[in-house]
Amino acid sequence: MARLDGQKLREIRVNPLSGATEFEFDLGAILKARRVKNDDTDIWTLYKPNGMVLGVRGDGAFVYERGTTPGANEKPRKIGTPNQAL
């Protein structure tokens, strides 16, 4: 992670079937995140300053909810192809 310090995130690509994600940075670094097993747990999670949380799951779905939303009340949505902005 130290190598990413100071780099700007340029692009995010998400596989709509597996949730596998590539983060591309302005100085050429690429960070890849993928599921370890075939399930619906989060591969990665982003906490936004406004209290919203974005989670991309191993089943190709994502959750975008308030951080206070109980897991049982989350509404997973399938990732669009091509990837659509939130």
URRA-V409262 format. One line per field, one symbol per residue. psi: psi as a letter, one per 40 degrees, with the letter a starting at -180 (. if undefined). burial: 1 if it has 9 or more other C-alpha atoms within 8 Angstrom, else 0. A space follows every 50 residues. Layout:
psi: ???
burial: ???
//
This chain:
psi: ddeeheihhdihhhhedeehihhhideeihhhhiidigaeihdihhhide eihhhhieeeiihgiieehideeigiiihihihii.
burial: 00000000100101110111111111000000111000010110101000 011111111111111000000001000010001000
//
